[in-house]
Amino acid sequence: MPAVKTKIFRSPDLTKLDRRNMVLKIRDHLREISLQGVTVQKRSLYSIMQRSLPAIDAETETELAVLENLFGEYNFPDANYQNQKY
């Protein structure tokens, strides 16, 4: 999960609030499927993000605050990054 959190907080496509919500929902989804074992059907990121937010404990809140402070408003070295066409 640490690599997933890093990718989320470095993504230029997500707002600060979206980053927190995505971490919480993916973490909740991973916990849910670990309880169900191998009989779990694959879900898309879209379907995971449509779910309601899970409850946040103090430890998770602290971890999210640390990630926000660590990455802040992550900026790419190339100022024209968002204006590039792919």
Residue frames relative to the residue before (quaternion, step in Angstrom):
aa qw qx qy qz dx dy dz
M 1.0000 0.0000 0.0000 0.0000 0.00 0.00 0.00
P 0.5733 0.5942 -0.4104 0.3872 3.67 0.99 -0.51
A 0.6523 0.5066 -0.3252 0.4605 3.61 0.97 -0.78
V 0.6278 0.5290 -0.3301 0.4658 3.58 1.05 -0.76
K 0.6529 0.5156 -0.3097 0.4604 3.58 0.92 -0.89
T 0.6435 0.5188 -0.3225 0.4613 3.57 0.97 -0.84
K 0.6504 0.5112 -0.3163 0.4644 3.60 0.91 -0.89
I 0.6519 0.5181 -0.3158 0.4548 3.57 0.93 -0.89
F 0.7354 0.4354 -0.2473 0.4567 3.59 0.77 -0.99
R 0.6667 0.4641 -0.3088 0.4948 3.61 1.22 -0.26
S 0.5194 0.6743 -0.4073 0.3311 3.59 1.21 -0.28
P 0.3554 -0.7398 0.5307 0.2116 3.58 -0.82 0.97
D 0.6173 0.5876 -0.3227 0.4116 3.57 1.29 -0.27
L 0.7057 0.4431 -0.2487 0.4937 3.58 1.27 -0.15
T 0.4134 -0.6703 0.5523 0.2733 3.55 -1.09 0.71
K 0.7032 -0.4501 0.3352 0.4366 3.56 -1.28 0.25
L 0.6834 0.4717 -0.2865 0.4779 3.60 0.88 -0.90
D 0.6358 0.5326 -0.3325 0.4489 3.60 0.98 -0.79
R 0.6118 0.5587 -0.3510 0.4363 3.57 1.04 -0.74
R 0.6620 0.4993 -0.3014 0.4708 3.57 0.86 -0.97
N 0.6831 0.4981 -0.2895 0.4489 3.56 0.83 -1.01
M 0.6521 0.5162 -0.3237 0.4511 3.58 0.95 -0.81
V 0.6346 0.5172 -0.3314 0.4690 3.59 0.94 -0.83
L 0.6813 0.4983 -0.2961 0.4470 3.57 0.85 -0.95
K 0.7036 0.4699 -0.2780 0.4549 3.58 0.85 -0.91
I 0.6534 0.4887 -0.3253 0.4778 3.59 0.97 -0.74
R 0.6295 0.5260 -0.3345 0.4638 3.58 0.97 -0.81
D 0.6568 0.5077 -0.3025 0.4683 3.57 0.96 -0.89
H 0.6475 0.5166 -0.3129 0.4647 3.58 0.98 -0.85
L 0.6665 0.4987 -0.3074 0.4612 3.60 0.91 -0.88
R 0.6273 0.5168 -0.3349 0.4768 3.59 1.04 -0.69
E 0.6463 0.5314 -0.3094 0.4518 3.55 0.97 -0.87
I 0.7171 0.4353 -0.2790 0.4673 3.60 0.79 -0.90
S 0.5979 0.5491 -0.3800 0.4433 3.60 1.10 -0.47
L 0.6449 0.5071 -0.3162 0.4764 3.59 1.16 -0.52
Q 0.7032 0.4776 -0.2617 0.4570 3.57 1.12 -0.63
G 0.4247 -0.7253 0.4541 0.2955 3.57 1.20 -0.29
V 0.8043 -0.3391 0.2274 0.4317 3.55 -1.21 -0.56
T 0.5874 0.6073 -0.3721 0.3843 3.62 1.18 -0.10
V 0.4443 0.7182 -0.4347 0.3126 3.58 1.26 0.25
Q 0.3849 -0.6973 0.5636 0.2192 3.51 -1.05 0.87
K 0.5190 -0.6360 0.4642 0.3326 3.61 -1.03 0.73
R 0.1478 -0.7741 0.6108 0.0761 3.55 -1.13 0.74
S 0.4502 -0.6617 0.5227 0.2938 3.53 -1.16 0.58
L 0.6333 -0.5047 0.4136 0.4160 3.55 -1.27 0.34
Y 0.6060 0.5647 -0.3472 0.4397 3.57 1.03 -0.78
S 0.6949 0.4667 -0.2916 0.4629 3.61 0.81 -0.93
I 0.6189 0.5286 -0.3457 0.4669 3.59 1.07 -0.66
M 0.6990 0.4805 -0.2747 0.4528 3.58 0.91 -0.90
Q 0.6059 0.5605 -0.3588 0.4358 3.61 1.19 -0.33
R 0.5474 0.6213 -0.3896 0.4032 3.58 1.24 -0.29
S 0.5608 -0.5842 0.4538 0.3719 3.56 -1.22 0.40
L 0.5970 -0.5761 0.4224 0.3650 3.55 -1.24 0.50
P 0.4114 -0.6928 0.5274 0.2697 3.58 -1.00 0.77
A 0.6288 -0.4983 0.4209 0.4232 3.56 -1.29 0.21
I 0.2638 -0.7652 0.5706 0.1392 3.57 -1.07 0.76
D 0.2528 -0.7578 0.5816 0.1535 3.56 -0.79 1.03
A 0.7079 -0.4788 0.3148 0.4130 3.57 -1.28 0.30
E 0.6381 0.5352 -0.3288 0.4452 3.59 0.99 -0.79
T 0.6650 0.4892 -0.2962 0.4804 3.59 0.96 -0.86
E 0.6289 0.5364 -0.3309 0.4552 3.58 0.98 -0.81
T 0.6520 0.5076 -0.2982 0.4777 3.57 1.00 -0.86
E 0.6528 0.5173 -0.3093 0.4589 3.58 0.95 -0.88
L 0.6592 0.4979 -0.3078 0.4719 3.60 0.96 -0.82
A 0.6320 0.5263 -0.3281 0.4647 3.58 1.03 -0.75
V 0.6339 0.5179 -0.3213 0.4761 3.59 1.03 -0.80
L 0.6529 0.5081 -0.3145 0.4655 3.60 0.92 -0.87
E 0.6526 0.5116 -0.3153 0.4616 3.59 0.96 -0.84
N 0.6644 0.4849 -0.3018 0.4820 3.59 1.00 -0.79
L 0.6502 0.5324 -0.3101 0.4445 3.55 1.02 -0.83
F 0.7935 0.3026 -0.1458 0.5075 3.56 0.83 -1.00
G 0.1781 -0.8108 0.5366 0.1514 3.59 1.15 -0.53
E 0.6845 -0.3299 0.3302 0.5599 3.52 -0.92 -0.89
Y 0.2789 -0.8069 0.4993 0.1477 3.53 0.10 1.32
N 0.1016 -0.8002 0.5907 0.0197 3.56 -0.77 1.08
F 0.3784 -0.7032 0.5556 0.2317 3.52 -1.05 0.79
P 0.5977 -0.5924 0.3981 0.3652 3.60 -1.06 0.67
D 0.7009 0.4190 -0.2580 0.5163 3.58 1.06 -0.71
A 0.3589 -0.7722 0.4863 0.1959 3.58 -0.38 1.23
N 0.6897 0.4663 -0.2785 0.4788 3.59 1.17 -0.47
Y 0.2718 0.8140 -0.4828 0.1747 3.59 1.27 0.17
Q 0.7320 0.4399 -0.2496 0.4564 3.56 0.77 -1.00
N 0.6707 0.4960 -0.3033 0.4607 3.60 1.18 -0.33
Q 0.5166 0.6470 -0.4172 0.3747 3.57 1.27 -0.08
K 0.3068 -0.7294 0.5826 0.1854 3.56 -1.11 0.71
Y 0.1759 -0.7847 0.5888 0.0812 3.54 -1.00 0.87
